[in-house]
Amino acid sequence: MLRFFVLLGLGGAFLCAAAGVGAFWYYGRDLPDISRVEDYDPPQITRVTAADGRVLGEFGEQRRRVVSVDEIPPLLLNAFVAAEDASFYEHDGVDVVGIGRALVINLLNFKVSQGASTITQQVVKNLVLTSERKWSRKIKEAILSYRLEERLSKREILAIYVNEIPFGHGVYGVAEAARRYFDKPLSALTVGEIAYLAGMVQTPERYTLDRHPEAARQRQEYVLDRLLELGYIDQATFNAAKKAPLVAHPPESAGNLARYAVDMARTELEKRVGKADVAHGGFRISLTLDTELQEELRLALRDNLIDFDRRHGYRPLPIVPETERNRWDERVTALTRRLTLKEKTPPVLAFDAEQPAPDDEDGEDAPAQKNTKVTGPFWETMIRRVRPGNLYFARVRSVEKNGDLHVTLGAREGLIPAADLVWAKASKPAKSAKGKAKSEPASDAFKPGQAVVVQAGADIENTDSKIPVPLRLAQVPEAQSAMIVLDPESGAIRAIEGGFSYLLSPYNRAIQAKRQPGSAFKPFVYLAALRSKRFTAASLLVDEAVEYPGPEGKTWSPRNFDRKYRGSIRLREALAQSVNTITVKLLNDTGLRPVIDLARSLGIRSDLAPNLTLALGSSELSLFELTAAYAAFSARGVYHEPYLVEKVISPDNRVLWIHEAAPKKALAEEEAALMVSLLRSVVDEGTSQQAKTLGRPVAGKTGTTNEQRDAWFVGFSPRLACGVWVGYDDRHPLGRGETGARAALPAWIAFMEAAHRDMPTEAFPSAPELLHTWIDPETGAFLPGDDPKAVEELFLPGSIPEESAAATNGDTEAETNDGDREREVAP
């Protein structure tokens, strides 16, 4: 009998072995190629950073950064072994003992409560096979795991594993996880942080530190116990790690500060390496952007557009009937998800929060603020913070007798004072008892339940929901604007915005849009005339009605903006006052070719009309081109092609390219200095006198096109050149009186004031060859320097009349920083 059972057992074992061999032979015939593991090259994140290192944006299929095995601390590798596969260094890819143990435990528990996949098997499953729950897949996985262990070392397999595994929140790989949760490189992680990362991969959603701190801590302690038990750390290290606090510290990011710039960087990268490589990711792009200047630029552009929009009346939103409010809430919620920056609580619509807010990558909605239960429709959603400059949807709750509006702003109450509603007065005035028209309170235009857009004037944390948030009535501007800031000495783009909101309109008007610059083109005409030596800044010309031959036998008569003629006027004054007739005369006398050639040397590549309307800015240019050209005036005549991308690092850590400066001498120093002087006159006594409030040397020129369809201001200081454009995308007029000085210049002033707040006052560079003399401002005739009527004028070499003995070289004395002329020149 014993012999029978022995033979039966041997036979069973033989049959099992044969079945195993057969299964391995059967499933091992057409296995996937394991070389894809050896050639591990997964999708990675491309990260775009500003000049100060702050992250401006990311793009790519997966948020991952691959690191080599040498970059990974040994303890980190061992922590994953301790947490996931204690016998990793002993088995050959499949842990037979572990499989048997798991099988017994699962049978005893009548459920699958323990797995037996090794780290090698997980690598094979993730990179070669699928996650389907079939015996055939497990057999293939085991065969491939054995093969992989023959071809790669344990450390190499571990490195692939820790680069591949997900860590929640759309993060893959341990390097990106260290950044996401602790803002650290791998080499700086503490023992406690290493244990946490190794432990969370089992179920990232369950152990996310900022959502489930207790579970995260318990899992970390389990890994620490395993590290101690397996001898990877000593008792002292274990004790210190358990006592140390475990606190998540996500990296600081510039968020949505520069979406247009990030888009520009991506486009540039695609041109260099191709869309396929960019999609695969892994690049690190360093931009020239200054985040502080970018913040100021963005605020200046938006405030200016909102103020412009308020000048042109209120566009009421509908009153939502009670029966329709749930449907309205659904529509607004959908719009919110598309336009808002995802915070830790679902935010109310913020038009300037430039990032979509889909559900969390782990399938969970963003949680409510701690101790706050978020229930009900959109209007009852909690707002974590009301930020200045942001626009939010709210709903009118009540209209007070004093005219104040109380609004519902998420779970908060907001207050719009009556004084802030004046610009939104009802269009039909009420009548008094005597039948005379009387002013109707602005608050009468609003009814309970009506939707409104509001703006916060201060950064308000949600500390006390019982206190109404002070708000102002706003609306989303229909007009658009673009701004760009350059470093004149290098061409580096320090800040750029292509519109009011990237998500509302990703079209970058700073570089893509071409619009008529109007009078902002005039400096090229004046400089070409001065270069000819037939004109000087003191030349007298007659501002009068004049006709020129036009197409088809017709005549063309340029008119001044104010429809007035000034008679004799100096060239300097004509530019300062932006006199159209004088500019056309200069172009007619100088010729088209010198002006066009000058514009080309200053980087203007757009088509230029070969007719006299060119003098008035009829040819469409980009803000990018025009600002770069003006920057050359400040840079002593040196033109720098504007650039945004400073350096690009490839996925394999090679410098793919780095910007190399290629300055071009476009103007003589004295020509540039003379243009700076003329454009300073535009500020000191011309169309841009508002800019004098800056209290420092600045220069620039306004531009306004026919019917006020485009408004411009382009100007500069010794440090920065900044251009502003305002207009409608459909090119309809901005409105009566909306000139460059009114619609565009305020944004320029607001930005330049903030940008120069901590900068010393500097004078523009002088040019030794530029000649100075004294003239009569009414006649242009030369005067002795002590004559009460005398004003100083500047001349290019060879352009001053020989009979003047008053001229001296400009290097003997210079203007003071505030622009006063202190020196005398002998007659």
DAGI-V930713 format. One record per residue. N is the residue number from 0. PSI is psi in whole degrees, -180 to 180 (* if undefined). OMEGA is omega in whole degrees, 0 to 359 (NA if undefined). Layout:
n=<N:N>
psi=<PSI:PSI>
omega=<OMEGA:OMEGA>
//
This chain:
n=<0:1:2:3:4:5:6:7:8:9:10:11:12:13:14:15:16:17:18:19:20:21:22:23:24:25:26:27:28:29:30:31:32:33:34:35:36:37:38:39:40:41:42:43:44:45:46:47:48:49:50:51:52:53:54:55:56:57:58:59:60:61:62:63:64:65:66:67:68:69:70:71:72:73:74:75:76:77:78:79:80:81:82:83:84:85:86:87:88:89:90:91:92:93:94:95:96:97:98:99:100:101:102:103:104:105:106:107:108:109:110:111:112:113:114:115:116:117:118:119:120:121:122:123:124:125:126:127:128:129:130:131:132:133:134:135:136:137:138:139:140:141:142:143:144:145:146:147:148:149:150:151:152:153:154:155:156:157:158:159:160:161:162:163:164:165:166:167:168:169:170:171:172:173:174:175:176:177:178:179:180:181:182:183:184:185:186:187:188:189:190:191:192:193:194:195:196:197:198:199:200:201:202:203:204:205:206:207:208:209:210:211:212:213:214:215:216:217:218:219:220:221:222:223:224:225:226:227:228:229:230:231:232:233:234:235:236:237:238:239:240:241:242:243:244:245:246:247:248:249:250:251:252:253:254:255:256:257:258:259:260:261:262:263:264:265:266:267:268:269:270:271:272:273:274:275:276:277:278:279:280:281:282:283:284:285:286:287:288:289:290:291:292:293:294:295:296:297:298:299:300:301:302:303:304:305:306:307:308:309:310:311:312:313:314:315:316:317:318:319:320:321:322:323:324:325:326:327:328:329:330:331:332:333:334:335:336:337:338:339:340:341:342:343:344:345:346:347:348:349:350:351:352:353:354:355:356:357:358:359:360:361:362:363:364:365:366:367:368:369:370:371:372:373:374:375:376:377:378:379:380:381:382:383:384:385:386:387:388:389:390:391:392:393:394:395:396:397:398:399:400:401:402:403:404:405:406:407:408:409:410:411:412:413:414:415:416:417:418:419:420:421:422:423:424:425:426:427:428:429:430:431:432:433:434:435:436:437:438:439:440:441:442:443:444:445:446:447:448:449:450:451:452:453:454:455:456:457:458:459:460:461:462:463:464:465:466:467:468:469:470:471:472:473:474:475:476:477:478:479:480:481:482:483:484:485:486:487:488:489:490:491:492:493:494:495:496:497:498:499:500:501:502:503:504:505:506:507:508:509:510:511:512:513:514:515:516:517:518:519:520:521:522:523:524:525:526:527:528:529:530:531:532:533:534:535:536:537:538:539:540:541:542:543:544:545:546:547:548:549:550:551:552:553:554:555:556:557:558:559:560:561:562:563:564:565:566:567:568:569:570:571:572:573:574:575:576:577:578:579:580:581:582:583:584:585:586:587:588:589:590:591:592:593:594:595:596:597:598:599:600:601:602:603:604:605:606:607:608:609:610:611:612:613:614:615:616:617:618:619:620:621:622:623:624:625:626:627:628:629:630:631:632:633:634:635:636:637:638:639:640:641:642:643:644:645:646:647:648:649:650:651:652:653:654:655:656:657:658:659:660:661:662:663:664:665:666:667:668:669:670:671:672:673:674:675:676:677:678:679:680:681:682:683:684:685:686:687:688:689:690:691:692:693:694:695:696:697:698:699:700:701:702:703:704:705:706:707:708:709:710:711:712:713:714:715:716:717:718:719:720:721:722:723:724:725:726:727:728:729:730:731:732:733:734:735:736:737:738:739:740:741:742:743:744:745:746:747:748:749:750:751:752:753:754:755:756:757:758:759:760:761:762:763:764:765:766:767:768:769:770:771:772:773:774:775:776:777:778:779:780:781:782:783:784:785:786:787:788:789:790:791:792:793:794:795:796:797:798:799:800:801:802:803:804:805:806:807:808:809:810:811:812:813:814:815:816:817:818:819:820:821:822:823:824:825:826>
psi=<-44:-44:-37:-45:-35:-47:-39:-42:-44:-39:-41:-42:-40:-45:-40:-44:-43:-41:-41:-45:-41:-42:-43:-38:-43:-49:-10:5:-49:59:152:157:122:-8:-22:-23:-43:-37:42:118:75:166:144:168:139:129:134:124:154:179:-28:7:-9:141:124:-28:165:150:152:167:-36:142:90:146:117:133:149:165:-29:-19:-8:123:137:-39:-34:-43:-43:-30:-39:-36:-46:-38:-32:-27:80:-30:20:-42:-9:-39:169:28:-31:130:93:-43:-43:-37:-45:-44:-45:-36:-44:-47:-41:-38:-40:-34:-4:29:164:97:-8:134:172:17:133:170:-39:-43:-38:-37:-45:-46:-44:-33:-22:-41:-160:-179:15:143:81:149:-35:-39:-38:-38:-45:-39:-43:-45:-47:-31:-43:-44:-39:-39:-25:-23:-23:151:165:-43:-39:-40:-43:-41:-42:-43:-51:-18:-21:-34:146:148:18:165:28:13:134:141:147:-31:-44:-32:-40:-37:-44:-42:-27:-3:48:152:163:-37:-18:-1:141:169:-41:-41:-37:-45:-39:-48:-40:-32:-30:-19:-19:-47:86:-38:-32:-25:18:124:-40:-8:-38:68:-37:-46:-38:-42:-40:-41:-39:-43:-36:-45:-39:-42:-43:-39:-41:-44:-38:0:17:-23:158:178:-41:-44:-41:-48:-43:-40:-37:-31:-26:140:149:102:129:142:79:152:147:136:150:0:-119:29:-31:56:-37:-40:-41:-40:-40:-42:-41:-43:-42:-41:-40:-36:-34:-42:-10:151:-35:-46:-38:-40:-37:-31:-167:3:154:119:122:125:165:-3:139:116:-34:-43:-37:-42:-44:-39:-46:-44:-43:-43:-47:-44:-40:-42:-40:-43:-42:-45:-38:-32:-20:22:161:139:99:144:161:155:127:115:151:-38:-19:-2:-34:-40:-39:-43:-42:-42:-44:-37:-42:-42:-38:-47:-30:-31:-11:151:127:121:-170:-12:151:119:157:161:120:107:-25:2:105:32:136:153:71:176:156:149:-25:6:6:141:157:134:162:164:148:137:16:122:122:114:170:-174:-172:-43:-16:6:141:140:128:-39:141:118:142:141:-23:151:134:147:139:178:136:127:-44:157:117:163:-32:2:-6:148:129:128:156:121:87:-131:0:160:138:158:124:112:151:-34:-26:-2:-1:-39:-13:33:149:147:-25:109:145:167:146:177:-27:2:0:147:138:159:124:134:141:-31:-19:-15:-4:141:151:138:-11:139:141:156:133:162:139:145:-7:162:111:115:154:59:-35:102:-7:-18:122:139:125:128:166:148:138:-179:158:121:143:-28:167:167:159:148:150:143:130:152:113:-28:-11:-22:1:133:116:-23:147:137:133:4:-179:-37:127:-42:-33:-31:103:-2:122:98:-15:-30:-28:-36:139:122:160:127:-10:-137:-13:-13:-15:-35:-31:-36:-45:-43:-40:-39:-42:-37:-31:-15:5:-10:151:172:-19:-4:138:130:159:120:108:166:135:150:147:151:136:-174:153:38:4:169:156:130:105:144:151:157:-39:6:22:157:138:-3:-144:133:141:153:-42:-46:-34:-40:-41:-38:0:53:119:-45:-39:-41:-41:-38:-44:-44:-40:-39:-36:-36:153:-42:-46:-36:-45:-43:-40:-46:-41:-40:-21:19:7:111:-11:159:136:128:128:53:175:-17:-14:-33:-30:16:41:-18:132:132:167:154:-36:-50:-48:-41:-40:-38:-44:-35:-31:-29:-43:-25:34:30:4:126:130:125:124:142:152:-39:118:-43:147:127:131:168:-26:24:26:148:107:-46:156:142:133:122:142:67:148:128:101:-31:153:152:-39:-31:-44:-43:-38:-41:-37:-45:-44:-41:-21:-32:-31:-37:-43:-36:12:-141:-5:35:-19:-31:-12:-19:-16:-25:27:162:118:160:156:-177:137:163:131:131:175:136:23:46:-25:138:132:152:126:126:-179:160:-180:-21:-37:144:133:134:143:134:141:136:177:143:-33:7:19:157:148:-26:160:130:0:75:178:-37:-29:-39:-30:-40:-39:-36:-41:-45:-45:-44:-49:-34:-45:-40:-32:9:-40:15:144:152:128:149:153:150:142:164:118:-31:-11:131:144:143:176:138:167:117:-20:-31:-18:-2:155:143:158:151:-21:4:132:-29:-10:138:152:141:157:145:144:150:135:-2:-12:136:143:-29:-10:121:9:-12:141:163:147:-5:-3:-43:157:165:149:169:-30:7:-3:144:117:-22:158:149:129:140:*>
omega=<178:180:181:181:177:179:178:179:178:179:178:179:179:180:178:179:179:179:178:179:180:180:179:178:184:184:180:184:187:180:176:180:182:184:179:175:179:180:186:181:186:173:179:178:170:186:181:183:177:181:180:177:179:181:179:182:179:172:183:182:180:179:183:168:183:177:179:181:180:180:185:179:180:180:179:177:181:178:177:176:181:184:191:189:187:182:185:184:181:186:181:179:178:181:183:179:179:179:179:179:180:180:180:182:181:178:179:182:182:176:178:182:181:177:182:180:176:177:179:179:179:177:180:181:184:188:186:184:178:181:182:183:178:177:181:179:180:179:178:180:180:180:181:179:176:181:181:180:177:188:181:177:178:180:179:178:178:180:178:181:185:174:187:191:178:179:181:179:180:182:177:176:187:180:179:177:178:178:184:186:185:180:182:166:182:183:183:182:175:179:179:179:176:180:179:181:179:182:188:187:178:176:186:182:183:187:177:191:184:178:184:187:182:179:179:181:180:180:177:181:176:181:177:177:181:178:178:182:182:175:179:175:178:185:181:178:178:181:181:181:180:181:184:178:177:186:176:180:181:183:174:181:175:175:185:187:189:183:179:180:178:177:177:180:179:179:178:180:179:178:185:188:181:184:182:180:179:179:179:169:178:181:172:187:177:180:179:187:173:187:179:178:179:178:180:179:181:180:180:180:185:178:181:179:179:177:177:183:179:179:187:169:183:177:187:171:187:169:185:178:182:182:183:190:178:178:177:178:181:180:180:177:178:179:178:181:181:191:189:173:182:177:181:172:180:184:169:187:176:189:183:175:200:184:178:180:176:174:179:183:181:178:180:174:177:186:178:175:184:180:179:179:181:179:174:185:186:187:180:181:181:173:180:183:172:188:180:179:179:174:183:168:172:178:182:178:179:176:183:180:180:177:178:176:170:184:174:180:187:178:182:172:178:181:174:182:182:182:181:182:185:182:182:182:176:185:182:180:177:179:178:180:180:177:180:179:176:182:179:179:181:183:179:179:184:180:176:181:182:176:176:172:184:180:178:179:181:179:188:174:183:186:182:185:179:181:180:178:177:185:171:178:182:172:181:183:174:176:180:180:175:177:176:180:181:167:185:184:182:185:180:176:182:178:180:173:183:180:182:182:181:182:175:179:180:179:185:184:179:183:185:184:172:184:178:182:182:185:178:177:188:181:179:178:181:181:178:178:179:178:182:181:176:178:172:178:180:182:177:175:184:175:185:175:181:180:177:178:178:180:176:176:179:177:179:181:179:180:176:183:182:179:180:175:190:184:181:183:179:181:179:181:180:177:181:181:177:182:184:186:180:181:179:177:180:180:181:181:183:182:183:188:179:180:180:179:178:179:179:181:179:171:178:183:179:178:180:184:180:177:188:178:177:182:184:175:181:181:185:180:173:175:177:181:187:180:178:178:178:181:180:177:181:185:177:177:179:179:176:175:181:179:182:184:180:184:176:176:182:179:179:172:172:173:184:169:179:184:175:183:177:182:181:179:184:182:169:182:181:177:179:181:178:179:175:180:180:181:171:177:176:179:186:187:185:188:185:186:176:184:177:180:178:177:179:180:173:182:179:184:174:174:178:182:181:179:178:178:179:176:185:157:176:182:186:168:175:185:189:171:185:177:180:172:175:178:175:179:180:173:176:189:178:181:182:176:181:179:176:181:182:187:186:185:180:178:179:180:181:180:185:178:179:184:183:187:182:180:175:176:183:173:173:180:177:178:184:184:182:185:181:172:182:182:172:185:181:185:185:181:181:181:172:183:181:178:182:182:189:171:182:176:183:183:171:177:178:181:182:180:184:184:179:175:187:188:173:177:185:183:180:177:181:176:175:185:182:173:179:176:185:187:174:177:183:179:NA>
//
